[in-house]
Amino acid sequence: MATILERDDSPRDHYAAILKNGSLVMEPHCACGNPLNEDYFCDRCNRQCHCRQIVCDNETTLDLVKRYIRKSSQFSAFKVKLIGQS
């Protein structure tokens, strides 16, 4: 899993977004790269994580997430990017 960096080069909590059988699947990850459970607590870092960015695995997923961000208030606070982009 790629480490997501903030502008100041510090890692960022995020959702890894993929399309699985035509449905959007978003899995939360700590800035350290550790997958998170439903409570968003990272056992490795011993901290509560806050995912505000969605990292998409490909352009198709990115386009879908961007549509959700435009149309749904539940997604409007998120930033989105393609994996590997800064």
C-alpha positions as CSV (number, residue, x, y, z in Angstrom):
1,M,0.0,0.0,0.0
2,A,1.3,3.5,-0.9
3,T,1.9,6.0,1.9
4,I,-0.1,9.1,1.4
5,L,1.7,12.4,2.3
6,E,0.3,15.7,3.3
7,R,1.8,18.9,1.8
8,D,4.3,19.0,4.7
9,D,5.3,15.4,3.8
10,S,3.6,13.9,6.8
11,P,1.5,10.7,6.1
12,R,-2.3,11.0,5.8
13,D,-5.1,8.6,6.9
14,H,-7.2,7.6,3.9
15,Y,-9.7,5.3,2.3
16,A,-8.4,2.9,-0.4
17,A,-11.2,2.8,-3.0
18,I,-11.7,0.0,-5.5
19,L,-14.5,-1.3,-7.7
20,K,-15.4,-4.8,-6.7
21,N,-18.1,-6.6,-8.8
22,G,-19.3,-3.2,-10.0
23,S,-19.7,-1.7,-6.5
24,L,-17.5,0.9,-4.8
25,V,-15.5,-0.6,-1.9
26,M,-13.6,1.8,0.4
27,E,-11.3,0.4,3.1
28,P,-9.8,2.7,5.8
29,H,-6.1,2.9,6.3
30,C,-4.0,4.7,8.8
31,A,-1.2,7.0,7.7
32,C,1.3,4.3,8.6
33,G,-0.3,2.0,6.0
34,N,-2.1,-0.2,8.6
35,P,-5.6,-1.3,7.6
36,L,-8.2,-0.1,10.1
37,N,-11.2,-1.8,11.7
38,E,-14.6,-0.2,12.1
39,D,-13.5,1.8,15.1
40,Y,-10.7,3.5,13.1
41,F,-8.2,2.9,15.8
42,C,-4.7,2.0,14.7
43,D,-3.1,-0.7,16.9
44,R,0.3,0.0,15.4
45,C,0.3,3.8,16.1
46,N,-2.0,3.6,19.1
47,R,-4.2,6.5,17.9
48,Q,-7.6,7.2,16.5
49,C,-7.5,7.8,12.8
50,H,-9.6,10.3,10.7
51,C,-9.9,9.5,7.0
52,R,-10.5,12.6,4.9
53,Q,-9.0,11.5,1.6
54,I,-10.0,8.8,-0.8
55,V,-7.2,7.2,-2.9
56,C,-8.5,5.4,-6.0
57,D,-6.8,2.4,-7.7
58,N,-7.7,3.5,-11.3
59,E,-9.3,6.2,-13.4
60,T,-12.7,4.4,-13.5
61,T,-12.9,4.4,-9.7
62,L,-11.6,8.0,-9.5
63,D,-14.4,9.1,-11.9
64,L,-17.1,7.4,-9.8
65,V,-15.8,8.9,-6.5
66,K,-15.7,12.3,-8.1
67,R,-19.4,11.9,-9.1
68,Y,-20.2,11.0,-5.5
69,I,-18.4,14.0,-4.2
70,R,-20.3,16.3,-6.5
71,K,-23.7,14.8,-5.8
72,S,-23.7,13.6,-2.2
73,S,-23.3,15.7,0.9
74,Q,-21.9,12.6,2.6
75,F,-18.9,12.7,0.3
76,S,-18.5,16.5,-0.1
77,A,-15.9,16.9,2.6
78,F,-13.5,14.3,1.1
79,K,-10.5,15.0,-1.1
80,V,-9.8,12.4,-3.9
81,K,-6.8,11.3,-5.8
82,L,-5.4,8.5,-8.0
83,I,-2.9,6.3,-6.3
84,G,0.6,7.5,-7.0
85,Q,-0.4,11.2,-7.5
86,S,0.8,13.8,-5.1
